Amino acid sequence: MKKPSLIFRIERVFYFLRLGLGKMETEHYIFDIPVINPPEVAGYILYCRLADHGFQPNYIGYSYKRQIYQARKLDKEGRFQYHLRAYSDGRITAHYETAPEYDASDHLKGVGLRDLTPDEIEALRIVLRFEVERL
């Protein structure tokens, strides 16, 4: 795996500055979860559930309005990643893409970017299940 170069990190900063804060990622919508307030609590719950399944917080990804959390999980080879975003209104979006550590240029160009398969969506739905717990 290649470590993202300084040039990549600088380009990423300019990319974010040029775009500003985006509206909301809608093309990779997969399902809704119940709204949890405050958002910090929702982010913590998502972190705990996803961490148990190999996801880690994604601190370098682009942030959208009302986004409360984002995480990623590398595939077994470390070439691709699952990228998940959660929003304050309960929307969850996710996609599969080239990992920036593997090839920063391909990541920025969207090489290998695709929607999740129905099986991948169902696996995430199970991980993020929100059941009413009895006291």
FENQUI-V277289 format. One record per residue. N is the residue number from 1. RES is the residue in three letters. PHI is phi in whole degrees, -180 to 180 (none if undefined). Layout:
# FENQUI-V277289
n:N res:RES phi:PHI
n:N res:RES phi:PHI
This chain:
# FENQUI-V277289
n:1 res:MET phi:none
n:2 res:LYS phi:-89
n:3 res:LYS phi:-82
n:4 res:PRO phi:-58
n:5 res:SER phi:-74
n:6 res:LEU phi:-61
n:7 res:ILE phi:-59
n:8 res:PHE phi:-60
n:9 res:ARG phi:-65
n:10 res:ILE phi:-68
n:11 res:GLU phi:-59
n:12 res:ARG phi:-63
n:13 res:VAL phi:-62
n:14 res:PHE phi:-65
n:15 res:TYR phi:-60
n:16 res:PHE phi:-66
n:17 res:LEU phi:-66
n:18 res:ARG phi:-68
n:19 res:LEU phi:-81
n:20 res:GLY phi:74
n:21 res:LEU phi:-88
n:22 res:GLY phi:-71
n:23 res:LYS phi:-62
n:24 res:MET phi:-173
n:25 res:GLU phi:-73
n:26 res:THR phi:-115
n:27 res:GLU phi:-71
n:28 res:HIS phi:-116
n:29 res:TYR phi:-62
n:30 res:ILE phi:-120
n:31 res:PHE phi:-173
n:32 res:ASP phi:-111
n:33 res:ILE phi:-121
n:34 res:PRO phi:-60
n:35 res:VAL phi:-72
n:36 res:ILE phi:-122
n:37 res:ASN phi:-120
n:38 res:PRO phi:-73
n:39 res:PRO phi:-55
n:40 res:GLU phi:-63
n:41 res:VAL phi:-68
n:42 res:ALA phi:-59
n:43 res:GLY phi:-60
n:44 res:TYR phi:-67
n:45 res:ILE phi:-63
n:46 res:LEU phi:-62
n:47 res:TYR phi:-56
n:48 res:CYS phi:-63
n:49 res:ARG phi:-68
n:50 res:LEU phi:-74
n:51 res:ALA phi:-61
n:52 res:ASP phi:-66
n:53 res:HIS phi:-118
n:54 res:GLY phi:91
n:55 res:PHE phi:-85
n:56 res:GLN phi:-130
n:57 res:PRO phi:-57
n:58 res:ASN phi:-109
n:59 res:TYR phi:-90
n:60 res:ILE phi:-102
n:61 res:GLY phi:-74
n:62 res:TYR phi:-66
n:63 res:SER phi:-105
n:64 res:TYR phi:-106
n:65 res:LYS phi:-60
n:66 res:ARG phi:65
n:67 res:GLN phi:-75
n:68 res:ILE phi:-110
n:69 res:TYR phi:-163
n:70 res:GLN phi:-144
n:71 res:ALA phi:-144
n:72 res:ARG phi:-145
n:73 res:LYS phi:-140
n:74 res:LEU phi:-77
n:75 res:ASP phi:-75
n:76 res:LYS phi:-62
n:77 res:GLU phi:-87
n:78 res:GLY phi:79
n:79 res:ARG phi:-89
n:80 res:PHE phi:-127
n:81 res:GLN phi:-138
n:82 res:TYR phi:-93
n:83 res:HIS phi:-120
n:84 res:LEU phi:-118
n:85 res:ARG phi:-128
n:86 res:ALA phi:-123
n:87 res:TYR phi:-119
n:88 res:SER phi:-63
n:89 res:ASP phi:-91
n:90 res:GLY phi:93
n:91 res:ARG phi:-72
n:92 res:ILE phi:-121
n:93 res:THR phi:-122
n:94 res:ALA phi:-158
n:95 res:HIS phi:-152
n:96 res:TYR phi:-119
n:97 res:GLU phi:-156
n:98 res:THR phi:-62
n:99 res:ALA phi:-74
n:100 res:PRO phi:-64
n:101 res:GLU phi:-69
n:102 res:TYR phi:-77
n:103 res:ASP phi:-153
n:104 res:ALA phi:-61
n:105 res:SER phi:-66
n:106 res:ASP phi:-63
n:107 res:HIS phi:-61
n:108 res:LEU phi:-66
n:109 res:LYS phi:-80
n:110 res:GLY phi:82
n:111 res:VAL phi:-65
n:112 res:GLY phi:82
n:113 res:LEU phi:-70
n:114 res:ARG phi:-154
n:115 res:ASP phi:-71
n:116 res:LEU phi:-75
n:117 res:THR phi:-76
n:118 res:PRO phi:-56
n:119 res:ASP phi:-66
n:120 res:GLU phi:-66
n:121 res:ILE phi:-65
n:122 res:GLU phi:-64
n:123 res:ALA phi:-63
n:124 res:LEU phi:-68
n:125 res:ARG phi:-60
n:126 res:ILE phi:-66
n:127 res:VAL phi:-62
n:128 res:LEU phi:-97
n:129 res:ARG phi:-60
n:130 res:PHE phi:-124
n:131 res:GLU phi:-106
n:132 res:VAL phi:-77
n:133 res:GLU phi:-91
n:134 res:ARG phi:-85
n:135 res:LEU phi:-79
